Amino acid sequence: MQKPDSFNIIGTDTRYNRTFSIPVLYYNPSTFSSSINQTAPTIESILQSYFPQHKFRLIHQLDHCTSGVHMWGLEKTPTRNASQAFESRRVQKTYSAIVNGFVEADDFTVEQAIAEMIGDLQRRMCIGTPDNPGRAAKTEGKTIRRGYMRLPSGRVKRVSHVELKPESGRRHQLRVHMASIGHAMPFFTTDAHRTMLHSRRLVMSLEKEGLIEIVTPDPFLEMLIPEEEITDDLQALATSQENVARVWMRYGLDGKDVEYDLSGNVLEVE
């Protein structure tokens, strides 16, 4: 497959009043259209407007508030082969994330079953229980850096920048697993309305194409306050009661709502 020069699809999503920039990392055919519908509401319609000569086939899911690698097929057979690789867990996925609080371990494993919340119309997920066991799930993690992030409101919060590798593919697995150990992923508006989760690397092997590795830049590398700017006053501000805002996370350990502070500590279970 060819890797063209730096190539981005730029546009605006009017539903959320935000702009998007989609890097095209691998593209095989040699011709494409240079026009784009500036109000395309979905990734499929964005790609379709930019490459009208193709029919796009979805290979795997990526949450709408998660950035990073998203693979689509152009032909039936390669799409089927790639989809089967995902279904049979023959794809290595690496995510980058910002989570609340300081993760104590440099390397860690979360191995807890994940279930769909009973009776929840939004089909949210939670850690499994004896009454709602769910399915086995495992996540390997590595702490890249512990530090501080300044929010648009001026508040400062303690966070960790982590690398996550899901060994299973449950819905919302990474968010549920990190919340279950007291380090929920923040969800707020920076340059876009998003979860602090990014699909950074994808590796898969196909019969004809061989080994395919797709790597995207990590958008979180520059989000933490530089080490040289961290003062005693800033650290005190990050843990002060005036600075701590309570947020609701809906990935409870037992299917109930759990309230966390911005350091990732459980405050209350209803």
C-alpha positions as CSV (number, residue, x, y, z in Angstrom):
1,M,0.0,0.0,0.0
2,Q,1.2,3.5,-0.8
3,K,1.8,6.1,1.9
4,P,1.3,9.6,0.3
5,D,2.8,12.8,1.5
6,S,1.2,14.5,4.5
7,F,-2.5,14.6,3.7
8,N,-5.4,15.7,5.8
9,I,-9.2,16.0,5.3
10,I,-10.4,19.2,6.9
11,G,-14.0,20.2,7.5
12,T,-16.6,21.2,10.0
13,D,-19.2,19.2,11.9
14,T,-22.2,21.5,12.4
15,R,-23.8,19.2,15.0
16,Y,-21.2,20.0,17.6
17,N,-19.9,23.3,16.1
18,R,-16.4,21.8,15.9
19,T,-13.8,21.3,13.2
20,F,-12.1,18.1,12.2
21,S,-8.8,17.1,10.6
22,I,-8.6,13.5,9.5
23,P,-5.1,12.3,8.4
24,V,-5.2,9.8,5.5
25,L,-2.2,7.5,6.4
26,Y,-2.6,4.7,3.8
27,Y,-4.3,5.0,0.4
28,N,-3.8,2.6,-2.5
29,P,-5.6,4.0,-5.6
30,S,-3.8,6.8,-7.4
31,T,-6.7,9.1,-8.1
32,F,-9.0,11.1,-5.8
33,S,-11.3,14.1,-5.7
34,S,-10.1,17.4,-4.2
35,S,-13.5,18.6,-3.0
36,I,-15.2,18.0,0.3
37,N,-18.6,18.7,1.8
38,Q,-17.8,21.0,4.7
39,T,-20.7,19.9,6.8
40,A,-20.4,16.1,6.6
41,P,-21.9,14.6,9.7
42,T,-20.1,11.2,9.8
43,I,-16.7,9.8,9.1
44,E,-18.3,7.7,6.3
45,S,-19.9,10.7,4.6
46,I,-16.7,12.7,5.0
47,L,-14.6,10.0,3.3
48,Q,-17.3,9.5,0.6
49,S,-17.4,13.1,-0.3
50,Y,-13.6,13.2,-0.6
51,F,-13.3,9.9,-2.5
52,P,-16.6,9.6,-4.4
53,Q,-15.3,6.9,-6.6
54,H,-15.1,4.4,-3.7
55,K,-17.6,2.5,-1.6
56,F,-16.4,2.5,2.0
57,R,-16.8,-0.6,4.2
58,L,-16.4,-0.3,8.0
59,I,-13.8,-2.7,9.4
60,H,-13.9,-1.9,13.2
61,Q,-15.6,0.5,15.6
62,L,-14.2,3.6,17.3
63,D,-16.2,5.6,19.8
64,H,-17.3,8.9,18.4
65,C,-15.5,10.8,21.2
66,T,-12.2,8.8,20.7
67,S,-9.6,9.9,18.3
68,G,-7.0,7.9,16.4
69,V,-6.7,5.0,13.9
70,H,-9.9,4.1,12.2
71,M,-9.7,1.5,9.4
72,W,-12.1,1.3,6.4
73,G,-12.0,-1.1,3.5
74,L,-12.3,-0.3,-0.2
75,E,-12.9,-3.9,-1.6
76,K,-15.0,-6.8,-0.2
77,T,-12.2,-9.4,0.2
78,P,-9.6,-7.3,1.9
79,T,-12.4,-5.8,4.1
80,R,-13.6,-9.3,5.1
81,N,-10.0,-10.5,5.8
82,A,-9.3,-7.4,8.0
83,S,-12.6,-7.7,9.8
84,Q,-11.9,-11.4,10.6
85,A,-8.5,-10.4,12.0
86,F,-10.3,-8.0,14.4
87,E,-12.8,-10.7,15.3
88,S,-10.2,-13.3,16.0
89,R,-8.1,-10.9,18.1
90,R,-5.2,-11.0,15.6
91,V,-4.8,-7.2,15.8
92,Q,-2.6,-5.4,18.2
93,K,-4.1,-2.2,19.5
94,T,-2.3,0.5,21.5
95,Y,-4.1,3.4,23.1
96,S,-2.9,6.6,24.7
97,A,-5.0,8.1,27.5
98,I,-5.1,10.8,30.2
99,V,-6.6,9.5,33.4
100,N,-7.4,11.2,36.7
101,G,-4.9,11.0,39.6
102,F,-1.4,9.6,39.8
103,V,-1.3,5.9,38.8
104,E,1.0,4.3,41.4
105,A,2.3,1.4,39.3
106,D,4.7,1.9,36.3
107,D,3.2,-1.3,34.7
108,F,-0.2,-2.7,35.6
109,T,-2.9,-5.1,34.6
110,V,-6.6,-4.9,35.0
111,E,-8.4,-8.2,34.5
112,Q,-12.1,-7.9,35.3
113,A,-15.2,-9.0,33.5
114,I,-17.3,-6.2,31.8
115,A,-21.1,-6.3,31.6
116,E,-23.8,-4.1,30.2
117,M,-25.8,-2.2,32.9
118,I,-29.1,-4.0,33.4
119,G,-32.0,-1.9,32.3
120,D,-29.9,1.0,31.1
121,L,-31.4,2.5,27.9
122,Q,-28.0,4.0,27.0
123,R,-26.4,0.6,27.1
124,R,-23.5,1.7,29.3
125,M,-21.0,-0.8,30.6
126,C,-19.8,-1.7,34.1
127,I,-17.7,-4.2,36.0
128,G,-19.4,-7.6,36.1
129,T,-21.1,-8.9,39.3
130,P,-22.4,-12.3,40.3
131,D,-25.9,-11.3,39.2
132,N,-24.6,-9.7,36.0
133,P,-21.3,-11.5,35.2
134,G,-20.6,-10.1,31.8
135,R,-17.6,-11.3,29.8
136,A,-13.9,-11.7,30.6
137,A,-11.7,-8.7,29.8
138,K,-8.1,-7.8,30.3
139,T,-6.1,-4.6,29.8
140,E,-2.3,-4.2,30.1
141,G,-1.1,-0.7,31.0
142,K,2.0,1.4,31.3
143,T,2.4,4.8,33.0
144,I,4.2,7.2,30.7
145,R,4.1,10.2,33.0
146,R,2.5,11.6,36.1
147,G,1.8,15.3,36.2
148,Y,-0.6,18.2,36.1
149,M,-3.1,19.5,33.6
150,R,-4.5,23.0,33.5
151,L,-8.2,23.2,32.4
152,P,-9.7,26.0,30.4
153,S,-11.5,27.1,33.6
154,G,-8.1,27.7,35.3
155,R,-8.4,24.7,37.6
156,V,-5.3,22.4,37.9
157,K,-5.7,18.6,38.2
158,R,-3.4,15.7,38.9
159,V,-3.4,13.3,36.0
160,S,-1.4,10.4,34.5
161,H,-0.5,9.8,30.9
162,V,-0.8,6.1,30.3
163,E,-0.5,3.6,27.4
164,L,-3.2,0.9,27.3
165,K,-3.3,-2.4,25.4
166,P,-6.6,-4.3,25.5
167,E,-6.2,-8.0,25.1
168,S,-9.9,-8.3,24.7
169,G,-12.4,-6.1,22.8
170,R,-15.3,-5.3,25.1
171,R,-17.3,-2.2,24.5
172,H,-15.9,0.8,26.5
173,Q,-13.4,-1.6,28.1
174,L,-10.6,0.9,28.6
175,R,-12.8,3.5,30.3
176,V,-14.5,0.9,32.5
177,H,-11.2,-0.7,33.6
178,M,-9.5,2.5,34.4
179,A,-12.5,3.8,36.4
180,S,-12.6,0.5,38.3
181,I,-9.1,1.1,39.7
182,G,-9.9,4.7,40.6
183,H,-8.4,6.5,37.6
184,A,-11.4,7.5,35.4
185,M,-10.8,9.2,32.0
186,P,-11.9,12.8,32.1
187,F,-14.4,13.9,29.5
188,F,-14.4,17.6,28.6
189,T,-13.9,20.1,25.9
190,T,-10.4,21.0,24.9
191,D,-10.1,21.6,21.1
192,A,-13.1,19.3,20.7
193,H,-15.8,17.5,22.8
194,R,-14.0,14.3,23.6
195,T,-12.8,11.6,26.0
196,M,-9.1,11.7,26.7
197,L,-8.5,8.5,24.8
198,H,-6.6,8.1,21.5
199,S,-6.1,5.0,19.3
200,R,-2.4,5.5,18.7
201,R,-1.1,2.3,17.0
202,L,-2.6,-0.6,15.1
203,V,-0.7,-3.7,13.9
204,M,-2.3,-6.5,11.8
205,S,-1.1,-9.1,9.3
206,L,-3.1,-9.8,6.1
207,E,-2.4,-12.6,3.6
208,K,-1.7,-10.4,0.5
209,E,-0.7,-7.0,2.1
210,G,1.5,-8.6,4.7
211,L,2.2,-6.8,8.0
212,I,0.5,-3.4,8.3
213,E,1.4,-1.0,11.1
214,I,-0.3,2.3,11.4
215,V,0.9,4.8,14.0
216,T,-0.5,8.2,14.7
217,P,1.0,11.1,16.7
218,D,0.1,11.2,20.4
219,P,-2.1,14.2,21.0
220,F,-1.6,14.1,24.8
221,L,2.2,14.5,24.9
222,E,2.0,18.3,25.2
223,M,-1.1,18.5,27.4
224,L,0.6,18.1,30.8
225,I,2.3,21.1,32.3
226,P,6.1,21.0,31.7
227,E,8.1,19.8,34.6
228,E,10.0,23.1,35.0
229,E,6.7,24.9,35.5
230,I,5.5,22.7,38.4
231,T,5.9,24.7,41.6
232,D,4.9,24.0,45.2
233,D,2.0,26.5,44.8
234,L,0.7,24.7,41.7
235,Q,0.8,21.3,43.5
236,A,-1.0,22.7,46.4
237,L,-3.6,24.2,44.1
238,A,-4.2,20.8,42.5
239,T,-5.2,19.2,45.8
240,S,-7.1,22.2,47.4
241,Q,-10.8,21.8,48.0
242,E,-11.5,25.0,46.1
243,N,-9.9,23.4,43.0
244,V,-11.5,20.0,43.2
245,A,-14.7,19.7,41.2
246,R,-16.9,16.7,41.5
247,V,-17.8,14.8,38.3
248,W,-20.1,11.9,37.7
249,M,-18.7,8.7,36.2
250,R,-21.2,6.0,35.1
251,Y,-18.9,3.0,35.1
252,G,-19.5,1.8,38.6
253,L,-17.9,-1.2,40.1
254,D,-21.4,-2.8,40.6
255,G,-23.4,-1.1,37.9
256,K,-24.2,1.9,40.0
257,D,-23.1,5.5,39.6
258,V,-19.8,6.3,41.2
259,E,-18.7,9.8,42.0
260,Y,-15.0,10.7,41.6
261,D,-13.1,13.8,42.4
262,L,-10.6,15.1,39.9
263,S,-7.8,13.1,41.5
264,G,-9.6,9.9,40.7
265,N,-10.7,9.2,44.3
266,V,-14.1,7.6,44.9
267,L,-16.3,10.0,46.8
268,E,-19.6,8.3,47.0
269,V,-21.6,5.3,45.8
270,E,-25.4,5.6,45.5
